[in-house]
């Protein structure tokens, strides 16, 4: 075979090698994408809750919200949970309630619910590690916004891949109200003082 004086045989052979390598790389990506599948999930109402637990100089207290909205983008590989590429939740402050109306009123006032109507979290990155069976540990890094103040946090969650293809995630985040500019409320002219430290417990169930 004659070769052009502008394209010596060595150049053509090198080009062929590049084409073969590129084809192999493209085939590998196709194979990986076939095995990995990203699916968007939505939280299931009434089975997904966020609870805020705290203490005072007299007794413990808690508030809960069952009306939150949460979305997640899970990636599965060979039928197993492999990655989390997106996660967020939003809840209305005034939907966070206890059985005590006075506590609701004081807490909503302390959170400035008229101005800052929501509490939200938006993930920036995450890691997923299998633990046992269909159980996984998720570390979700992102921005938590409370009372107009945003902080970088890491939410640690235990995830379960259920038989009905739903995903359950549970975990706890401990924080200080004062870190978000929230003054712990007091009652009875200061006789009852709420502690600064609170725990946010979340129990979220997702379906696609």
C-alpha positions as CSV (number, residue, x, y, z in Angstrom):
1,X,0.0,0.0,0.0
2,X,1.3,3.4,-0.9
3,X,1.3,6.1,1.7
4,X,1.2,9.8,1.2
5,X,4.4,11.7,1.7
6,X,2.4,13.9,4.1
7,X,1.4,10.9,6.3
8,X,4.2,8.4,6.9
9,X,3.4,4.9,8.0
10,X,4.5,5.5,11.6
11,X,2.0,8.4,11.9
12,X,-0.8,6.3,10.4
13,X,-0.1,3.4,12.8
14,X,0.0,5.8,15.8
15,X,-3.4,7.2,14.7
16,X,-4.8,3.7,14.5
17,X,-3.7,3.0,18.1
18,X,-5.4,6.2,19.3
19,X,-8.6,5.2,17.5
20,X,-8.5,1.7,19.1
21,X,-7.9,3.2,22.6
22,X,-10.7,5.7,22.1
23,X,-13.1,2.9,21.0
24,X,-12.2,0.8,24.0
25,X,-12.7,3.8,26.4
26,X,-16.1,4.5,24.9
27,X,-17.1,0.9,25.2
28,X,-16.0,0.9,28.8
29,X,-18.1,3.9,29.6
30,X,-21.1,2.3,27.8
31,X,-20.7,-0.8,29.9
32,X,-20.5,1.2,33.2
33,X,-23.5,3.3,32.4
34,X,-25.5,0.1,31.6
35,X,-24.7,-1.3,35.0
36,X,-25.2,2.0,36.9
37,X,-28.6,3.6,37.0
38,X,-29.5,6.9,38.6
39,X,-33.1,7.2,39.9
40,X,-34.9,10.2,41.3
41,X,-36.8,9.6,44.6
42,X,-39.4,11.6,46.5
43,X,-40.2,11.3,50.2
44,X,-43.4,9.6,51.1
45,X,-45.8,11.9,53.1
46,X,-46.8,10.8,56.6
47,X,-44.0,8.2,56.7
48,X,-41.2,10.8,56.6
49,X,-40.7,12.8,59.8
50,X,-38.3,15.3,61.3
51,X,-38.2,15.7,65.1
52,X,-36.5,18.3,67.2
53,X,-35.6,17.1,70.7
54,X,-34.4,19.4,73.5
55,X,-34.1,19.8,77.2
56,X,-34.8,22.5,79.8
57,X,-34.1,23.0,83.5
58,X,-37.4,21.3,84.2
59,X,-38.2,18.7,81.6
60,X,-37.4,17.4,78.1
61,X,-39.4,18.5,75.1
62,X,-39.9,17.6,71.4
63,X,-41.5,18.9,68.2
64,X,-42.1,17.1,65.0
65,X,-42.9,17.8,61.3
66,X,-44.6,15.2,59.0
67,X,-45.2,17.6,56.1
68,X,-41.7,18.1,54.9
69,X,-40.7,17.7,51.2
70,X,-37.5,15.8,50.4
71,X,-35.8,14.6,47.1
72,X,-32.9,12.3,46.5
73,X,-31.1,11.0,43.5
74,X,-29.8,7.4,44.2
75,X,-27.5,5.5,41.9
76,X,-27.8,1.7,41.7
77,X,-25.2,-0.7,40.3
78,X,-26.1,-4.3,39.8
79,X,-29.3,-3.7,41.8
80,X,-27.4,-2.3,44.9
81,X,-27.3,1.2,46.2
82,X,-24.0,2.6,44.9
83,X,-24.1,6.4,45.2
84,X,-26.1,9.5,46.2
85,X,-25.7,12.4,43.7
86,X,-28.4,14.7,45.1
87,X,-30.4,15.2,48.3
88,X,-32.4,18.0,49.8
89,X,-35.3,18.7,52.1
90,X,-37.5,21.7,53.0
91,X,-40.1,22.1,55.7
92,X,-42.3,24.9,56.9
93,X,-41.3,26.2,60.4
94,X,-44.9,26.5,61.5
95,X,-45.5,22.8,60.6
96,X,-43.0,22.0,63.4
97,X,-45.2,21.4,66.4
98,X,-45.5,19.8,69.8
99,X,-48.5,18.9,71.9
100,X,-48.0,22.2,73.9
101,X,-49.4,25.3,72.2
102,X,-47.3,27.6,74.3
103,X,-44.1,25.8,73.2
104,X,-45.2,26.1,69.6
105,X,-45.8,29.8,69.9
106,X,-42.5,30.5,71.6
107,X,-40.4,28.2,69.3
108,X,-41.9,29.8,66.2
109,X,-41.2,33.2,67.5
110,X,-37.6,32.3,68.4
111,X,-37.1,30.9,64.9
112,X,-38.6,34.1,63.4
113,X,-41.1,32.0,61.4
114,X,-42.8,35.1,60.0
115,X,-39.7,36.2,58.2
116,X,-37.8,32.9,57.7
117,X,-40.6,30.5,56.9
118,X,-38.6,27.4,56.1
119,X,-35.8,25.2,57.3
120,X,-33.9,23.5,54.5
121,X,-30.9,21.4,53.6
122,X,-29.2,21.0,50.3
123,X,-26.4,18.5,49.7
124,X,-23.2,19.3,47.9
125,X,-21.5,15.9,48.1
126,X,-21.9,12.5,49.6
127,X,-20.4,9.1,50.2
128,X,-22.2,5.7,50.3
129,X,-20.7,2.7,52.0
130,X,-22.3,-0.7,52.4
131,X,-22.5,-2.1,56.0
132,X,-24.4,-5.3,56.1
133,X,-27.0,-6.9,53.7
134,X,-29.2,-4.1,52.2
135,X,-27.9,-1.5,54.8
136,X,-25.6,1.4,53.9
137,X,-24.0,4.3,55.7
138,X,-24.4,7.7,54.0
139,X,-22.4,10.8,54.7
140,X,-24.2,13.8,53.1
141,X,-22.3,17.1,53.2
142,X,-24.2,20.3,52.5
143,X,-25.8,23.5,53.6
144,X,-28.3,23.6,56.5
145,X,-30.4,26.8,56.7
146,X,-32.2,27.7,59.9
147,X,-33.7,31.2,60.7
148,X,-31.9,32.7,57.7
149,X,-28.5,31.4,58.8
150,X,-26.7,28.8,56.6
151,X,-24.0,26.4,58.0
152,X,-22.0,23.7,56.5
153,X,-22.9,20.3,58.1
154,X,-22.5,16.6,57.6
155,X,-25.6,14.5,58.0
156,X,-24.8,10.9,58.9
157,X,-27.6,8.5,57.9
158,X,-28.3,4.8,57.9
159,X,-30.0,3.7,54.7
160,X,-32.0,0.5,54.1
161,X,-32.9,-0.7,50.6
162,X,-36.3,-2.2,51.2
163,X,-37.8,-5.2,49.4
164,X,-40.5,-2.9,47.9
165,X,-37.7,-0.8,46.3
166,X,-38.3,2.1,48.7
167,X,-35.3,3.6,50.6
168,X,-35.4,4.4,54.3
169,X,-32.9,6.9,55.8
170,X,-32.6,7.6,59.5
171,X,-30.1,9.8,61.4
172,X,-29.5,12.5,64.0
173,X,-27.8,15.9,63.8
174,X,-26.9,17.7,67.0
175,X,-26.5,21.5,67.0
176,X,-26.7,24.6,69.1
177,X,-29.6,27.0,68.4
178,X,-27.3,30.0,69.1
179,X,-25.1,28.9,66.2
180,X,-28.0,29.9,63.9
181,X,-28.8,33.1,65.8
182,X,-31.7,31.6,67.6
183,X,-32.2,32.5,71.3
184,X,-33.5,29.6,73.3
185,X,-37.0,30.5,74.5
186,X,-37.9,30.8,78.1
187,X,-41.2,30.4,80.0
188,X,-42.9,31.6,83.2
189,X,-40.8,34.8,83.5
190,X,-37.6,32.8,83.0
191,X,-38.4,30.1,85.5
192,X,-38.2,27.5,82.7
193,X,-35.2,27.9,80.5
194,X,-34.7,25.9,77.3
195,X,-31.2,24.5,76.8
196,X,-29.2,25.6,73.8
197,X,-28.4,22.1,72.5
198,X,-30.9,20.3,70.4
199,X,-31.0,17.1,68.3
200,X,-32.7,16.9,64.9
201,X,-33.8,13.3,64.3
202,X,-34.9,12.4,60.7
203,X,-36.7,9.4,59.5
204,X,-37.2,9.6,55.7
205,X,-38.7,7.1,53.4
206,X,-38.3,7.5,49.6
207,X,-40.0,6.0,46.6
208,X,-39.3,6.6,42.9
